[in-house]
Amino acid sequence: MADQVVVLVGTTKGAFFYHSDENRREWRMTGPHLGGWEVYSLYGDERHPGRVYAGTSHWVYGTTVRVSDDLGEGWREVVGSPKYPEGSGFELKRIWQIVPGAPSEPGTLLAGVEEAGLFISRDDGATWSEVTAISGHPTRSKWFPGGGGLCLHTILVDPRNAKRWWIGISAVGVFRTEDGGESFKVCNQGLPGVPTGQPDTGIDRCVHKMVLDPADSNTLYMQFHGGVFRSTDGADNWVAMDEGLPSVFGFPMVVTRSGTRFIMPLESDQQRVMKDGKLQVYRSGKGSSAWEPVGKGLPEEPQYVGVLRDAMAVDSLDPAGVYFGTTMGEVFYSPDEGESWNQLPGQLPRITHVKTLVT
């Protein structure tokens, strides 16, 4: 059994950590950690007890990776943080994602950044190098930002093949590598283009979030700008799976160890709040293409809020815990894979990121 569950919450004004035991009934909050910094990515490294990586940015001091080895009590700046070389023409604005490599590469980390780029570390995050096959991709001249910027926000690593990764870039699309980042293939077949008034180039697909099926590395799921999709051939082709949804526009998507998916649809592209003010989570079980609402215990009063693309997470317990944070700074959780919901204490700044750490 787990000794501790930690929910890592990033906001526009620092990070906050919620601590509980495996029962997930009583919680205590610590923070703010890294007060004054935007925190767009967090990764709790189960291989190093107490270690948390944070992607931080500040309008004066810039963008950097910071590391804590004691669950946020102290932090150090990584001198060798991701950085574009001078003269590249790219600006490093935010670090949107920090994820581990495959289990066979225990010292490897990957980071996705804005302007869209990918960085890799082979020494537990001490130094980082640019994956130039993304920065210099042949389609790069056709890339355009979405509403949240030109951000590489999703990185998926095949746990059974260390050289196979997928990345999602808004508003560009899906890319896959089979050779550990030496080259990348565009994987946008079946995804609709974003209306721009220009000819369709195939490189204008506004991917909001992707997840990888835990039992089958050829199956991926996606929350798109205007749809929910699935691929069963490693992202070569995508098909819609939106039965039962009140809207196909949303941002976050997560999947549990059992293969159950969760999303949070919003009213529309133009109205990026909960539909009819109803704070509602939708769930789809493994093997199903249909979605059902699961919101027992969530507020009944109107909640005209949003949930950002990385502000939802699951833990690795059974049954899985599901967590999300709103743009108004509230954090909600379910200890039973969506059957019932509760609110965690505190009113936080705008929530940008939620991750979990089980030790």
Secondary structure by P-SEA (a helix, b strand, c coil): cccbbbbbbbcccbbbbbbbccccccccccccccccbbbcbbbbbcccccbbbbbcccccccbbbbbbcccccccccccccccccccccccccccccccccccccccbbbbbbcccbbbbbcccccbbbbcccccccccccccccccccccccbbbbccccccbbbbbcccbbbbbbcccccbbbbccccccccccccccccccccccccccccccccbbbbbcccccccccccccbbbbcccccccccccbbbbcccbbbbbbbccccccccccccccbbbbbcccccbbbbbbccccccccccccccccccccccccbbbbbccccbbbbbbcccccbbbbcccccccccbbbbbcc
